[in-house]
Amino acid sequence: MTNHKLKVTTIGGGSSYTPELVEGFIKRYDEFPLTELWLVDIEEGREKLEIVGNLAKRMIEKAGLPIDIHLTLDRKAALKDADFVTTQFRVGLLNAREKDERIPLKYGVLGQETNGPGGLFKGLRTIPVILDICRDMEELCPDAWLINFTNPAGMVTEAVLRYSNIEKVIGLCNVPIGMEMGIAKLLDVDHSRIRIDFAGLNHMVYGLDIYVDGVSVKEEVIEKLSDPKNSSFVKNIDGMGWEPEFIQALDALTCPYHMYYYKSQEMVDKALESSKNEGTRAEIVQKLEDELFELYKDEKLNTKPPQLEERGGAYYSDAAVRLITSIYTDKRDIQPVNTKNNGAIASIPADSAVEISSIITKDGPIPLTMGDIPVAARGLVQQIKSFERVAAQAAVTGDYNTAILALAINPLTPSDTIAKEIVDEMLEAHKDYLPQFFQSETVN
């Protein structure tokens, strides 16, 4: 990496999350002396890019740091000679997410952004775009690290590892750091004293052990988590308590997204009720986004507003910039990331993406060898990995049958017949963003 400048390019720069990222770069400037931050978006995102970009400039000015902020719709110019590329985009915007959430509910199946049919279709829309970005990176910044936050992060990382020539890719999610923060709060200790052995997949990760100052406190935490009011740590999942007998027998820390698998019926019922009353999560987020961008427009605002945490992305900048800084400084600290398994989890293929605690070095993450996931959780993790791999294949090939297969093997789908009906309706609904499925007459 060059010494004279440090360039970061953020694709999806008009996102409401960007102030989080900018705050992270300001906080860690001493360790990571960023020179240029390029925020790039597409034409539909031009207005948001301008609003959020101007707030970013005010934040940098207030901090008194020599960081140049560039706003552009020219992705290639933004990628040229970048040291790090971060991706945080949403193909089809929140309107597509609303369809992902509403259409499956008609069939009694969970509609959710990264799980089940919603996760499949977000992946089908996103993977071709991320692979296109990878091709640009090979040409314009071949030595850059790709740090992907775009959901479904595990499936996207899997696709990059399998279908691109980019090896320097890491997927990142705010769920593990949110779990760490939640445990710190539960135990009333500072976050810096907590470490969790994470192993599994994105939104399907387990905490195999929990430490305070290097001493295991798993038993105490499991005991506390048997209390229903301590069940969920992430803003956008309205957690219901676990059955104490279940969580004690599992003997591992669950992530909030496990609610969709271990409490499937309750979560479907809740989603149906919410969609009729306050609207889908996408509609709620749209209102939050509108309010945030109104705040961002205020020319006196020069800090990240606290309302952003309601958006569900709390701690995102801390996770993002912590990772980038650790690569840059060869810090060798331990962080949970999505990376190639390389034998760290015995029951997952070595060449697959996993979410796992890893030592972060200048050459990338070295996953900690966990042995294996507990037998009680292993089958579910393997099933979701099968789903991710088949879904990534469908995204790349545009094969209709493969898309149906992917959805049918997902544990949230009750039958292959329902899988086919949902795929048919969702392909039509998302037609504009799924050209790979409409290049021949294979769609029935």
KEFI-689010 format. One record per residue (C-alpha): residue number from 0; residue in three letters; x negated, y, z negated. Coordinates in nm, 2 decimals. Last residue first. Example, Ala and Ser with C-alpha at 12.3 -4.5 7.8 and 13.67 -1.06 7.14 Angstrom:
> k  r  u  v  w
> 1  Ser  -1.37  -0.11  -0.71 .
> 0  Ala  -1.23  -0.45  -0.78 .
//
This chain:
> k  r  u  v  w
> 443  Asn  4.23  -2.07  1.72 .
> 442  Val  3.89  -1.89  1.73 .
> 441  Thr  3.65  -2.06  1.97 .
> 440  Glu  3.73  -1.83  2.26 .
> 439  Ser  3.38  -1.68  2.28 .
> 438  Gln  3.22  -1.37  2.15 .
> 437  Phe  3.48  -1.33  1.88 .
> 436  Phe  3.31  -1.48  1.58 .
> 435  Gln  2.98  -1.29  1.62 .
> 434  Pro  3.18  -0.96  1.65 .
> 433  Leu  3.27  -0.98  1.28 .
> 432  Tyr  3.30  -0.61  1.17 .
> 431  Asp  3.59  -0.50  1.40 .
> 430  Lys  3.77  -0.84  1.35 .
> 429  His  3.80  -0.79  0.97 .
> 428  Ala  4.18  -0.84  0.95 .
> 427  Glu  4.17  -1.11  1.22 .
> 426  Leu  3.90  -1.31  1.06 .
> 425  Met  4.08  -1.26  0.73 .
> 424  Glu  4.40  -1.42  0.85 .
> 423  Asp  4.23  -1.72  1.02 .
> 422  Val  3.99  -1.77  0.73 .
> 421  Ile  4.28  -1.76  0.48 .
> 420  Glu  4.48  -2.02  0.68 .
> 419  Lys  4.18  -2.25  0.73 .
> 418  Ala  4.09  -2.24  0.36 .
> 417  Ile  4.45  -2.31  0.26 .
> 416  Thr  4.44  -2.62  0.48 .
> 415  Asp  4.09  -2.72  0.34 .
> 414  Ser  4.24  -2.71  -0.01 .
> 413  Pro  4.23  -2.54  -0.36 .
> 412  Thr  3.96  -2.28  -0.29 .
> 411  Leu  3.79  -2.14  -0.60 .
> 410  Pro  3.54  -2.43  -0.60 .
> 409  Asn  3.40  -2.32  -0.26 .
> 408  Ile  3.37  -2.63  -0.03 .
> 407  Ala  3.68  -2.53  0.17 .
> 406  Leu  3.54  -2.17  0.22 .
> 405  Ala  3.22  -2.29  0.37 .
> 404  Leu  3.39  -2.55  0.59 .
> 403  Ile  3.63  -2.29  0.73 .
> 402  Ala  3.33  -2.07  0.82 .
> 401  Thr  3.15  -2.36  0.97 .
> 400  Asn  3.45  -2.44  1.19 .
> 399  Tyr  3.46  -2.08  1.32 .
> 398  Asp  3.09  -2.06  1.42 .
> 397  Gly  2.96  -1.71  1.43 .
> 396  Thr  2.61  -1.86  1.43 .
> 395  Val  2.44  -1.62  1.17 .
> 394  Ala  2.74  -1.56  0.94 .
> 393  Ala  2.84  -1.93  0.96 .
> 392  Gln  2.49  -2.04  0.86 .
> 391  Ala  2.50  -1.79  0.57 .
> 390  Ala  2.83  -1.94  0.46 .
> 389  Val  2.69  -2.30  0.47 .
> 388  Arg  2.40  -2.19  0.26 .
> 387  Glu  2.60  -1.99  0.01 .
> 386  Phe  2.87  -2.27  -0.03 .
> 385  Ser  2.60  -2.53  -0.09 .
> 384  Lys  2.44  -2.30  -0.35 .
> 383  Ile  2.79  -2.26  -0.51 .
> 382  Gln  2.82  -2.64  -0.53 .
> 381  Gln  2.47  -2.68  -0.67 .
> 380  Val  2.55  -2.43  -0.95 .
> 379  Leu  2.88  -2.60  -1.03 .
> 378  Gly  2.70  -2.94  -1.05 .
> 377  Arg  2.42  -2.82  -1.27 .
> 376  Ala  2.64  -2.65  -1.54 .
> 375  Ala  2.71  -2.94  -1.77 .
> 374  Val  2.38  -3.11  -1.68 .
> 373  Pro  2.18  -2.82  -1.82 .
> 372  Ile  1.99  -2.63  -1.55 .
> 371  Asp  1.65  -2.78  -1.48 .
> 370  Gly  1.28  -2.76  -1.55 .
> 369  Met  1.27  -2.38  -1.61 .
> 368  Thr  0.95  -2.31  -1.42 .
> 367  Leu  0.92  -1.93  -1.43 .
> 366  Pro  0.95  -1.78  -1.09 .
> 365  Ile  0.65  -1.59  -0.96 .
> 364  Pro  0.79  -1.27  -0.82 .
> 363  Gly  0.60  -1.05  -0.56 .
> 362  Asp  0.24  -1.02  -0.45 .
> 361  Lys  0.18  -0.71  -0.67 .
> 360  Thr  0.32  -0.92  -0.95 .
> 359  Ile  0.65  -0.97  -1.13 .
> 358  Ile  0.66  -1.28  -1.35 .
> 357  Ser  1.01  -1.43  -1.29 .
> 356  Ser  1.33  -1.50  -1.47 .
> 355  Ile  1.56  -1.67  -1.22 .
> 354  Glu  1.83  -1.60  -0.97 .
> 353  Val  1.78  -1.86  -0.70 .
> 352  Ala  1.72  -1.84  -0.32 .
> 351  Ser  1.66  -2.18  -0.15 .
> 350  Asp  1.32  -2.31  -0.01 .
> 349  Ala  1.25  -2.54  -0.31 .
> 348  Pro  1.60  -2.70  -0.29 .
> 347  Ile  1.79  -2.67  -0.62 .
> 346  Ser  1.80  -2.96  -0.88 .
> 345  Ala  1.45  -2.90  -1.02 .
> 344  Ile  1.48  -2.52  -1.09 .
> 343  Ala  1.14  -2.36  -1.07 .
> 342  Gly  1.05  -2.58  -0.77 .
> 341  Asn  0.96  -2.30  -0.52 .
> 340  Asn  1.30  -2.13  -0.59 .
> 339  Lys  1.26  -1.84  -0.35 .
> 338  Thr  1.37  -1.51  -0.51 .
> 337  Asn  1.67  -1.35  -0.67 .
> 336  Val  1.54  -1.16  -0.97 .
> 335  Pro  1.53  -1.17  -1.36 .
> 334  Gln  1.23  -0.99  -1.49 .
> 333  Ile  0.91  -1.09  -1.67 .
> 332  Asp  0.62  -0.85  -1.68 .
> 331  Arg  0.32  -0.90  -1.46 .
> 330  Lys  0.25  -0.53  -1.42 .
> 329  Asp  0.10  -0.54  -1.07 .
> 328  Thr  0.14  -0.16  -1.07 .
> 327  Tyr  0.34  -0.14  -0.74 .
> 326  Ile  0.53  -0.47  -0.80 .
> 325  Ser  0.62  -0.36  -1.16 .
> 324  Thr  0.72  -0.02  -1.04 .
> 323  Ile  0.96  -0.16  -0.78 .
> 322  Leu  1.12  -0.40  -1.04 .
> 321  Arg  1.16  -0.13  -1.30 .
> 320  Val  1.30  0.10  -1.03 .
> 319  Ala  1.58  -0.14  -0.95 .
> 318  Ala  1.66  -0.27  -1.29 .
> 317  Asp  1.67  0.08  -1.45 .
> 316  Ser  1.86  0.21  -1.15 .
> 315  Tyr  2.13  -0.06  -1.19 .
> 314  Tyr  2.16  -0.02  -1.56 .
> 313  Ala  2.54  0.05  -1.52 .
> 312  Gly  2.68  -0.04  -1.18 .
> 311  Gly  3.04  -0.11  -1.27 .
> 310  Arg  3.18  0.23  -1.15 .
> 309  Glu  3.26  0.33  -1.51 .
> 308  Glu  2.89  0.39  -1.55 .
> 307  Leu  2.91  0.67  -1.29 .
> 306  Gln  3.13  0.87  -1.53 .
> 305  Pro  2.81  0.97  -1.73 .
> 304  Pro  2.72  1.22  -1.45 .
> 303  Lys  2.36  1.18  -1.31 .
> 302  Thr  2.19  1.51  -1.35 .
> 301  Asn  2.17  1.83  -1.15 .
> 300  Leu  2.54  1.95  -1.14 .
> 299  Lys  2.55  2.33  -1.08 .
> 298  Glu  2.62  2.28  -0.71 .
> 297  Asp  2.93  2.08  -0.79 .
> 296  Lys  2.98  1.84  -0.50 .
> 295  Tyr  2.87  1.54  -0.71 .
> 294  Leu  3.17  1.59  -0.94 .
> 293  Glu  3.41  1.57  -0.64 .
> 292  Phe  3.21  1.27  -0.52 .
> 291  Leu  3.26  1.10  -0.86 .
> 290  Glu  3.63  1.16  -0.86 .
> 289  Asp  3.67  1.01  -0.51 .
> 288  Glu  3.45  0.72  -0.61 .
> 287  Leu  3.66  0.65  -0.92 .
> 286  Lys  3.98  0.65  -0.71 .
> 285  Gln  3.82  0.42  -0.45 .
> 284  Val  3.70  0.19  -0.74 .
> 283  Ile  4.06  0.15  -0.86 .
> 282  Glu  4.17  0.07  -0.50 .
> 281  Ala  3.88  -0.18  -0.46 .
> 280  Arg  3.96  -0.34  -0.80 .
> 279  Thr  4.31  -0.41  -0.67 .
> 278  Gly  4.61  -0.19  -0.77 .
> 277  Glu  4.73  -0.06  -1.10 .
> 276  Asn  5.05  -0.26  -1.10 .
> 275  Lys  5.10  -0.51  -0.82 .
> 274  Ser  4.73  -0.58  -0.76 .
> 273  Ser  4.68  -0.59  -1.14 .
> 272  Glu  4.94  -0.87  -1.19 .
> 271  Leu  4.80  -1.08  -0.90 .
> 270  Ala  4.44  -1.03  -1.03 .
> 269  Lys  4.55  -1.13  -1.38 .
> 268  Asp  4.72  -1.45  -1.25 .
> 267  Val  4.41  -1.53  -1.04 .
> 266  Met  4.19  -1.47  -1.34 .
> 265  Glu  4.40  -1.69  -1.57 .
> 264  Gln  4.40  -1.97  -1.32 .
> 263  Ser  4.03  -1.97  -1.26 .
> 262  Lys  3.92  -1.95  -1.63 .
> 261  Tyr  3.60  -2.16  -1.60 .
> 260  Tyr  3.52  -2.05  -1.24 .
> 259  Tyr  3.63  -1.69  -1.23 .
> 258  Met  3.52  -1.63  -1.59 .
> 257  His  3.17  -1.74  -1.49 .
> 256  Tyr  3.14  -1.39  -1.34 .
> 255  Pro  3.08  -1.25  -1.68 .
> 254  Cys  2.75  -1.44  -1.72 .
> 253  Thr  2.73  -1.74  -1.95 .
> 252  Leu  2.47  -1.79  -2.23 .
> 251  Ala  2.40  -2.16  -2.28 .
> 250  Asp  2.51  -2.42  -2.54 .
> 249  Leu  2.79  -2.55  -2.32 .
> 248  Ala  2.93  -2.73  -2.63 .
> 247  Gln  2.94  -2.40  -2.82 .
> 246  Ile  3.10  -2.21  -2.53 .
> 245  Phe  3.37  -2.47  -2.49 .
> 244  Glu  3.46  -2.52  -2.86 .
> 243  Pro  3.49  -2.14  -2.91 .
> 242  Glu  3.74  -2.11  -2.62 .
> 241  Trp  3.60  -1.82  -2.42 .
> 240  Gly  3.75  -1.47  -2.47 .
> 239  Met  3.90  -1.28  -2.18 .
> 238  Gly  3.68  -1.04  -1.99 .
> 237  Asp  3.81  -0.75  -1.78 .
> 236  Ile  3.53  -0.77  -1.53 .
> 235  Asn  3.43  -0.43  -1.38 .
> 234  Lys  3.25  -0.30  -1.68 .
> 233  Val  3.02  -0.59  -1.74 .
> 232  Phe  2.94  -0.74  -2.08 .
> 231  Ser  3.22  -0.98  -2.14 .
> 230  Ser  3.29  -1.23  -2.42 .
> 229  Asn  3.23  -1.05  -2.75 .
> 228  Lys  3.60  -1.00  -2.83 .
> 227  Pro  3.67  -1.37  -2.81 .
> 226  Asp  3.44  -1.47  -3.10 .
> 225  Ser  3.25  -1.78  -2.98 .
> 224  Leu  3.00  -1.53  -2.85 .
> 223  Lys  2.88  -1.46  -3.20 .
> 222  Glu  2.80  -1.83  -3.26 .
> 221  Ile  2.63  -1.86  -2.92 .
> 220  Val  2.42  -1.56  -3.02 .
> 219  Glu  2.31  -1.71  -3.35 .
> 218  Glu  2.22  -2.04  -3.19 .
> 217  Lys  2.03  -1.87  -2.91 .
> 216  Val  1.81  -1.66  -3.14 .
> 215  Ser  1.48  -1.79  -3.02 .
> 214  Val  1.17  -1.59  -3.14 .
> 213  Gly  0.97  -1.39  -2.89 .
> 212  Asp  1.05  -1.05  -3.04 .
> 211  Val  1.42  -1.14  -3.00 .
> 210  Tyr  1.47  -1.44  -2.77 .
> 209  Ile  1.75  -1.59  -2.58 .
> 208  Asp  1.74  -1.93  -2.42 .
> 207  Leu  1.91  -2.09  -2.11 .
> 206  Gly  2.09  -1.78  -2.01 .
> 205  Tyr  2.30  -1.89  -1.72 .
> 204  Val  2.34  -1.74  -1.37 .
> 203  Met  2.63  -1.78  -1.13 .
> 202  His  2.68  -1.42  -1.03 .
> 201  Asn  2.35  -1.46  -0.84 .
> 200  Leu  2.23  -1.81  -0.88 .
> 199  Gly  2.09  -2.02  -1.17 .
> 198  Ala  1.83  -1.96  -1.43 .
> 197  Phe  1.77  -1.68  -1.68 .
> 196  Asp  1.54  -1.72  -1.98 .
> 195  Ile  1.65  -1.42  -2.19 .
> 194  Arg  1.43  -1.16  -2.35 .
> 193  Ile  1.53  -0.90  -2.60 .
> 192  Arg  1.30  -0.66  -2.79 .
> 191  Ser  1.30  -0.39  -2.52 .
> 190  His  1.68  -0.37  -2.55 .
> 189  Asp  1.66  -0.23  -2.91 .
> 188  Val  1.84  -0.44  -3.17 .
> 187  Asp  2.20  -0.44  -3.29 .
> 186  Leu  2.25  -0.81  -3.23 .
> 185  Leu  2.56  -0.76  -3.01 .
> 184  Lys  2.42  -0.44  -2.87 .
> 183  Ala  2.09  -0.62  -2.77 .
> 182  Ile  2.31  -0.91  -2.63 .
> 181  Gly  2.51  -0.67  -2.42 .
> 180  Met  2.19  -0.49  -2.29 .
> 179  Glu  2.04  -0.83  -2.19 .
> 178  Met  2.37  -0.92  -2.02 .
> 177  Gly  2.37  -0.59  -1.83 .
> 176  Ile  2.01  -0.66  -1.73 .
> 175  Pro  2.13  -1.00  -1.60 .
> 174  Val  2.44  -0.85  -1.42 .
> 173  Asn  2.26  -0.55  -1.25 .
> 172  Cys  2.17  -0.75  -0.95 .
> 171  Leu  1.85  -0.78  -0.74 .
> 170  Gly  1.75  -0.97  -0.44 .
> 169  Ile  1.38  -0.98  -0.35 .
> 168  Val  1.23  -1.00  0.00 .
> 167  Lys  0.87  -1.00  0.10 .
> 166  Glu  0.90  -1.30  0.33 .
> 165  Ile  1.06  -1.12  0.62 .
> 164  Asn  1.06  -1.35  0.93 .
> 163  Ser  1.43  -1.38  0.93 .
> 162  Tyr  1.69  -1.66  0.92 .
> 161  Arg  1.62  -1.87  0.62 .
> 160  Leu  1.47  -1.63  0.36 .
> 159  Val  1.69  -1.34  0.48 .
> 158  Ala  2.00  -1.56  0.47 .
> 157  Glu  1.93  -1.68  0.11 .
> 156  Thr  1.87  -1.32  0.00 .
> 155  Val  2.21  -1.23  0.15 .
> 154  Met  2.38  -1.53  -0.02 .
> 153  Gly  2.23  -1.44  -0.36 .
> 152  Ala  2.31  -1.06  -0.33 .
> 151  Pro  2.67  -1.10  -0.23 .
> 150  Asn  2.64  -0.81  -0.24 .
> 149  Thr  2.39  -0.54  -0.14 .
> 148  Phe  2.12  -0.49  -0.40 .
> 147  Asn  1.84  -0.59  -0.17 .
> 146  Ile  1.47  -0.50  -0.23 .
> 145  Leu  1.28  -0.54  0.09 .
> 144  Trp  0.91  -0.50  0.03 .
> 143  Ala  0.72  -0.32  0.30 .
> 142  Asp  0.42  -0.46  0.49 .
> 141  Pro  0.59  -0.49  0.82 .
> 140  Cys  0.71  -0.13  0.82 .
> 139  Leu  0.83  -0.04  1.17 .
> 138  Glu  0.83  -0.36  1.38 .
> 137  Glu  0.90  -0.62  1.12 .
> 136  Met  1.12  -0.37  0.93 .
> 135  Asp  1.34  -0.32  1.24 .
> 134  Arg  1.39  -0.70  1.26 .
> 133  Cys  1.48  -0.71  0.89 .
> 132  Ile  1.74  -0.44  0.94 .
> 131  Asp  1.91  -0.65  1.20 .
> 130  Leu  1.90  -0.94  0.96 .
> 129  Ile  2.07  -0.72  0.70 .
> 128  Val  2.34  -0.63  0.95 .
> 127  Pro  2.41  -0.99  1.06 .
> 126  Ile  2.43  -1.09  0.69 .
> 125  Thr  2.68  -0.82  0.58 .
> 124  Arg  3.00  -0.90  0.76 .
> 123  Leu  2.99  -1.28  0.70 .
> 122  Gly  2.86  -1.22  0.34 .
> 121  Lys  3.15  -0.99  0.26 .
> 120  Phe  3.38  -1.25  0.42 .
> 119  Leu  3.25  -1.53  0.20 .
> 118  Gly  3.24  -1.33  -0.12 .
> 117  Gly  3.60  -1.23  -0.06 .
> 116  Pro  3.70  -1.59  0.02 .
> 115  Gly  3.56  -1.72  -0.31 .
> 114  Asn  3.34  -1.49  -0.52 .
> 113  Thr  3.15  -1.17  -0.43 .
> 112  Glu  3.42  -0.90  -0.40 .
> 111  Gln  3.72  -1.09  -0.55 .
> 110  Gly  4.05  -1.22  -0.42 .
> 109  Leu  4.13  -1.53  -0.62 .
> 108  Val  4.35  -1.78  -0.44 .
> 107  Gly  4.73  -1.80  -0.47 .
> 106  Tyr  4.77  -1.78  -0.09 .
> 105  Lys  4.89  -1.42  -0.09 .
> 104  Leu  4.60  -1.35  -0.34 .
> 103  Pro  4.35  -1.44  -0.06 .
> 102  Ile  4.47  -1.13  0.14 .
> 101  Arg  4.45  -0.87  -0.13 .
> 100  Glu  4.09  -0.89  -0.26 .
> 99  Asp  3.90  -0.92  0.07 .
> 98  Lys  4.14  -0.67  0.23 .
> 97  Glu  4.06  -0.42  -0.05 .
> 96  Arg  3.69  -0.48  0.01 .
> 95  Ala  3.73  -0.40  0.38 .
> 94  Asn  3.89  -0.06  0.29 .
> 93  Leu  3.60  -0.01  0.04 .
> 92  Leu  3.35  0.03  0.32 .
> 91  Gly  3.36  -0.19  0.63 .
> 90  Val  3.00  -0.30  0.58 .
> 89  Arg  2.90  -0.20  0.23 .
> 88  Phe  2.54  -0.08  0.18 .
> 87  Gln  2.29  -0.09  -0.10 .
> 86  Thr  1.96  -0.19  0.07 .
> 85  Thr  1.62  -0.08  -0.07 .
> 84  Val  1.32  -0.06  0.15 .
> 83  Phe  0.98  -0.02  -0.02 .
> 82  Asp  0.64  0.09  0.13 .
> 81  Ala  0.80  0.27  0.43 .
> 80  Asp  0.58  0.32  0.73 .
> 79  Lys  0.88  0.40  0.97 .
> 78  Leu  1.20  0.28  0.80 .
> 77  Ala  1.37  0.63  0.79 .
> 76  Ala  1.29  0.70  1.15 .
> 75  Lys  1.43  0.36  1.25 .
> 74  Arg  1.75  0.42  1.04 .
> 73  Asp  1.83  0.75  1.21 .
> 72  Leu  2.14  0.87  1.02 .
> 71  Thr  1.92  1.09  0.80 .
> 70  Leu  1.87  1.26  0.47 .
> 69  His  1.51  1.32  0.35 .
> 68  Ile  1.42  1.38  -0.01 .
> 67  Asp  1.06  1.50  -0.08 .
> 66  Ile  0.93  1.42  -0.42 .
> 65  Pro  0.69  1.68  -0.58 .
> 64  Leu  0.86  1.66  -0.93 .
> 63  Gly  1.00  1.95  -1.13 .
> 62  Ala  1.27  1.74  -1.29 .
> 61  Lys  1.53  2.00  -1.21 .
> 60  Glu  1.42  2.01  -0.85 .
> 59  Ile  1.44  1.63  -0.83 .
> 58  Met  1.79  1.63  -0.97 .
> 57  Arg  1.89  1.91  -0.73 .
> 56  Lys  1.76  1.72  -0.44 .
> 55  Ala  1.95  1.41  -0.54 .
> 54  Leu  2.27  1.62  -0.57 .
> 53  Asn  2.21  1.74  -0.22 .
> 52  Gly  2.17  1.38  -0.10 .
> 51  Val  2.49  1.27  -0.27 .
> 50  Ile  2.69  1.53  -0.09 .
> 49  Glu  2.52  1.50  0.24 .
> 48  Leu  2.52  1.12  0.24 .
> 47  Lys  2.89  1.13  0.14 .
> 46  Glu  2.97  1.35  0.45 .
> 45  Arg  2.76  1.13  0.68 .
> 44  Gly  2.90  0.79  0.57 .
> 43  Glu  3.11  0.72  0.88 .
> 42  Glu  2.80  0.82  1.09 .
> 41  Ile  2.58  0.56  0.92 .
> 40  Asp  2.35  0.61  0.63 .
> 39  Val  1.99  0.68  0.54 .
> 38  Leu  1.83  0.82  0.23 .
> 37  Trp  1.46  0.86  0.27 .
> 36  Leu  1.27  0.91  -0.06 .
> 35  Glu  0.92  1.05  -0.01 .
> 34  Thr  0.63  1.10  -0.25 .
> 33  Leu  0.70  0.85  -0.53 .
> 32  Pro  0.45  0.85  -0.81 .
> 31  Phe  0.54  0.51  -0.96 .
> 30  Glu  0.40  0.48  -1.31 .
> 29  Asp  0.42  0.85  -1.41 .
> 28  Tyr  0.74  0.88  -1.19 .
> 27  Arg  0.93  0.62  -1.40 .
> 26  Lys  1.20  0.85  -1.53 .
> 25  Ile  1.24  1.04  -1.21 .
> 24  Phe  1.25  0.73  -1.00 .
> 23  Gly  1.52  0.58  -1.22 .
> 22  Glu  1.73  0.90  -1.21 .
> 21  Val  1.71  0.89  -0.83 .
> 20  Leu  1.84  0.53  -0.83 .
> 19  Glu  2.13  0.62  -1.06 .
> 18  Pro  2.20  0.92  -0.84 .
> 17  Thr  2.22  0.68  -0.54 .
> 16  Tyr  2.50  0.47  -0.69 .
> 15  Ser  2.78  0.67  -0.53 .
> 14  Ser  2.64  0.54  -0.20 .
> 13  Gly  2.54  0.79  0.07 .
> 12  Gly  2.19  0.63  0.08 .
> 11  Gly  2.33  0.30  0.23 .
> 10  Ile  1.98  0.21  0.34 .
> 9  Thr  1.73  0.35  0.09 .
> 8  Thr  1.38  0.41  0.22 .
> 7  Val  1.10  0.45  -0.03 .
> 6  Lys  0.77  0.61  0.07 .
> 5  Leu  0.46  0.64  -0.15 .
> 4  Lys  0.19  0.86  -0.02 .
> 3  His  -0.19  0.91  -0.02 .
> 2  Asn  -0.26  0.57  -0.19 .
> 1  Thr  -0.12  0.35  0.08 .
> 0  Met  0.00  0.00  0.00 .
//
